Amino acid sequence: MKRAFLLFCLLIIMSNCFSVDLKKAGAATESIQTHAQAAALIDVTSGVVIYSKLGDKQMRIASLTKVMTAIVAIEQGDLSDSVTTSKRAAGREGSSIYLKLGEQMSLQHLLFGLMLRSGNDAATAIAEHVGGTEEGFVYLMNQKAEMLGMLNSHFMNPHGLDVKDHYSTANDMAILTAYALKNPIFQEIVQTKIKKVPNPNESWGYIWTNKNKMLSLYPGSDGVKTGYTKLSLRCLISSATRDGQQLAVVTLNDSDDWADHSRLLNYGFKNFPIGHLVDKGEPVENGLATLQAFNYPLTPEQSKLITRSVKLNDPASLSYRLGTKGILQLSLSNKIIGTVPLVTQGSPLLDKQNAQAFSFQQSIAAPEAAFVDNWHFFVHALFNL
């Protein structure tokens, strides 16, 4: 039964793999200016990058690294675990939540210290606990980056202090951020303005205020992370939600990041509102229905250029026998922007809540590589049940 379900999930991924050409799909690269050396604006739901400035330029990312640290820890660790601060963690230089040697704190609370106060000591403690060693955790970070298709990124530590071969890009960090923001635990942490945590060493508790000023400066802001070193200079990721649409902005080396993020978010919400193109269970031809919903950020002009076509699977194919009878292909100006699996109307697959979770949307930077990683994951799972 498990094997059949994994096969079905694999087919969902295969049927939803698509790429987006930024210029042909309507993403703007010149119509708005920023002070950033590199920047990206992404629609979180669809994973489509709608603005990119030198988006694939490999750069230092400072504490934006901690977005990866947090999501790996959330997915790989147990939030209720008690983490003991090592000598290495307690002595970590840079921004800190001032952990003492031997101090114990839950992984959940450490994650708040990591993301609100950018604690390098928290990052090291988390990495050592979840990964066994800091080096083991870094391996998990790079493994996650590869799985997400972050082909221009490489991590050397969990905190972002400047070292050789530790880098990412605005586009890659946008992809990571869109992924992380879909995790409710991550979302809760990064949108928290103030967090009170027990202090085992004193009669008073920790009170951590989020360093991300966008939470107060921009209406609807809901995350995510600040960053700075002497070499990277000012780095920032912010996100905001308006009218059901969530956008995220990444800027690297930006001397006026707070203002630039407000301008980029306004630009995205105004010019690329989310278009609800397909409903889950929507009837189409030949007695078929869509297995999941499909949303995509579009200008009003682009919404008029969307076309739909049905492609039927071979009845002898494995996908057909497992219930996926075809795909609904959506195109913008004759450029495919996505596909939605089709099943028989009334199919029990429409009742499976997990179907939507396995939709795969990858917007830029070698989506084929990310697809291959997901293929490897499911094949591995399939033959190791």
N, C-alpha and C positions, 0 to 999 in steps of 0.2 A: 504493500500500500504506500509506504513512504517512497519507495523507488518510483512508483507511478506518479506520485505527486511532484517529485523532483523533476521528472521528465517533463511534466506539464509546465512547471515553472521555467525550465530551460527553453521550452518552445515560446513561452511568453516573452522572454528576453530576446530570443532570436527575431521574433516578429515585431519588436518595438525598437530595434537598433536603427538609429538614423543619425545623419550628420547634418550640420547646418553651416552653410557658407555665410559668414557674417555680412558681407556686402550684399550678396544676392538675396538673403533672407530679410534684409532691411535693417540690419544693425548699423548704427551710426558710428563713424570713427572721426569725423571732422567737424560736426555741427555744433559741438560744445567743447569749450576749452577748460583745462584744469591746470593747477600749478604742479601737479604730480609728474614725476618722471615716467611712471607707468600707472595705468588705472584700468578697471573693469567694472561694469555694471551688469548684474545678472538677475533674471527673473527666477526666483527660488523654486517655484512649483515646476516649471518646465525645464529648468536648467539651461535656458537660452541666454547667452551673453548678448546684450543689446547695445553695449558700448564698450569699445576696447581701444586703449592708447598704449602702444608698445606692450601689448598684453602678453606676449611670449618672451619678453626680455628677462633673462635670469638675473635676479637681484637678491640682496639681503632682505630679510623679512622681519628681523627682530622678534618681538613677542607675538606676532601673528602666528608664529610656530605653535603657540599654545592652543590654537583651534584644533590642530591635529592631535596634540597631546590629550586634550579633553575628550575628543570623540573616540579615540582609541581606548582610553581608560574607561569610558562609559560602556563601551561595547565589550571590552575584554575583562574588566574588573567587576568586583562586587562592591557596590556603593556602601554597604554596611560594614565592610572590612575595617579593622583598626590598623592604621599604618604607623609604624614606628620610625621616627626621624633618625637617619644615620648621620655620622660625622660629615660625610660628603654632602648631604642635603643641608644640614645646619650651616655649613661653611660656604654654601654657594653664594657667589658675589652677585651684585646687582639688586634689582627690586626684590622685595622680600616680605613675607608675612611674619618673619622673626620666630621661626620654629627653633626650639632648643633641642640639643642632642638627647635622644631618648624620648622626646615628647610624642605622645600618641594622639592621633586624630583620625576620624573616619575618612574614608576615601571621598565620600560625598562632600564633607566640609572642606577637604583639601581642594576639591574642584572649584568651590566658590572662591577660595583664596587664590587659586591659579588664575581664574578668569576675571574676578573683580579687581584684585590688587596686583595681578601679574607676578605672583610670587615665584621667583626662580627656585627657592628652596622647596616650595610646594611641588613644582614641576619635577624636581629631582626625586623627591620622596615618592611621588606618584609613579614615576618611571621605574624606580627600583622595586616597588611593591608589585606592580602589575607585570612588569617584564622580567622580574627576577634580578636583573641588573639594568643600569641605565642603557648599556649597549644592547641588551636584549629588547628593551622597549623601543629603541631607535630602529631596530630591525622591523618591528611591528609597524612603526610609522611609515617606513619606506614601502613596506608590503601594502599598506593601505593606500598610499599614494599611487602605487602601480595599479592597484585594483580600480581606483577611481579614474584612471587615465591621466594622471598628473605627470605627464612625460617630461616636463621641464623642471622638475623639482627633485631635491635630494636633501634629506635631513641627517644631521650629525648629532643633534642633542634635542632634549624635550623642552628647552626654555627659550632658545633663540639667540643666545649670546653669540657674538661674531666669531666664527671659526671657518677655516677653509672648507669648501665643498658643502656648505649649508646654504641653500638658496631655494627660491621658488619664483613664480611669476604672478602677475596680477590675474591672468586668466585661470591659472591653476588654483590659486587661492579662492577665486570666485567659485570654481567647481566644488572645492572642498567645503566652502561655507554653505553653499546651497544644499549639499548633502547633510552637513552637520545640523543645519537648522530644521531639518525634517525629524530630528530626534527630539522628542518632547522634554527629556531631561536636560539636554544641552540648551534647548530654547529657554527653559525655565531659569537655568543658571545665568545665562548671558543677559537676560532682560531684568535681572534683579538689581535694584539700585542700592539697597543697603541689606547686609546680612549680619546677623548676630550669631556668634559661635562660642560655645563654652571654652574657657581657657583653663587647662588643668594645672597651670603653674601659679595662677593668681586668683584672687577673690572676684575680680571683674572679668567679664568675657570679652572676646574679640568683637569689634564692630567694624565691618569692612564696607567702605563706600566704593561703588563702581567708578573706575577711572574714565569710563566712556561717557564723555559729556553729551554725546548725541542723544542719550536717553532723556536728557532734560531740554536740549536745544531744539530737537526736531519732533513735531507731533507724529505719533504713531511709531516712533523708534522702538526697536525691541532687541537690540544687541549691536556688535558682538565683541570686538577686541581692539585695544590700542597697542602700539609698539614703538620703541625707540632705542637705538644705540647710536654711538658717535659715528659709526660707519654707515648704518642704514638710514639714519635720520628719521623723520617722522613717518610712521606707517599706521594705517587705520583700516579696519573693516567695520562697516556699520550696516544695519538692516532696519527696514521699516515696513509696516503693513498699512495699506489704505484700500478701502473698498474690496476687501478680500484678496488683494494682490500683495505679495511680499517681494521686495527687491533688496538686494545687497550690493554694496559698493566696496571695492578694494582700491586703495591708493598706496603707492610706494614712493617714499621720498617726496613728500608733499608739505611744503612750508605753510600752506593755508588749508589744511585738511578739513577742519570743521565746516568751513564755508563751502568748500568744494563738494563735500558729501551732501550737504543740503541741496546744492544746485543740481547735482547728478540725480539724486532721488526725485526731486521735482520734475526734472527732465524725463525720467523714466516713467513716472506715474502719468504725466501729461501726454506723452507721445506714444507710449507702448502699453496701454492698458491690456489686461489679460483678456483674451478672447476665449469664450467657452464654445468650443467647436463641436464636441461630441459628448453625449450623455451616456453613462453606463446603462446597458440594456436597450439602447436606442434601436428600433427596428430598421433594417436595411433590406435590400432586395433578396430574393431567393429564400425567404423565411429565416433570415439570419438576424442576429443582434450583436451589438458591440459589447465586448467583455468588460470594458472600462471606459472611464471618461477621458477626454483629452482637452487640455487647455494650452494656450499659446499666446505670448504677448504680440499684439499687432497694432499698427497704426490704423486709423479708420480707412485709409486708402487701401492698405494691404488686406483688410478683412473682406474687401470686395473681390479680391483676386484668388481666394481660396477655392480649390477644386477638390472633389472627392471621387474616388473610383474603387470598385470592389475587385479584389483579386482572389479567386478561389483556389484552394489547395487541391492537390491530386488526391482523389479518394483512396488511393493505395498508399499514401504517405503516412508516416508515423504521426505527424501532427494532426492529420485529419482523424485518424483512429482514436487519438487521445481527446478529441473534442474541438480542436481549432479548425474550423471549416474553411477559413480564409482570413484575409485582412482587409480593412478599410484604409486605403492610402490617401493621405492628405497632402496637398501640394500648394505652394505659394509661388505664383508666376512660373509654373511648371517645374519648380524645385521641390522635391519631396521634403517635408518637414516632420513627418511622423507617420506611423502606422498603428492601427488598433486591431487587436485580434477579434475575429468574428466567430460566434458559436450559434448553434441552433436556438431559435427563440424558445424560451422556457427551459433552457439547459440548466441543470443543477450547478454548473460552474459559475453561473451568475450570482449564486448565493454564497460563494466562497469569498470571505472577506480578504483572504490573503492574495487574491488575484491582483488587486491594484498595487500591492506592495512590491510585486515583482516586475512592474513595468520598468522599462529601462530607457532613460532619456539622457543623451549625452550631446552637448552642443558644439564643442570645438575641440581642437587639439587631439587629433587622432582618436576619434570615437571607436574605430575598429579595434584599437589596442585594448580599450576598456571592455569592449564586447568579448574579446578573446579571454580576458581575465575572468569575466563572469562565466564564460563557457567552461574554463578550467575548474572553477570553483564547483559548479554543479556536477561536472563529470566526476571530479574527485569525490564529492559527496555521494553520488549515485553508486559508485563501485566500492564504497567503504561502509555501506550500511550493514 
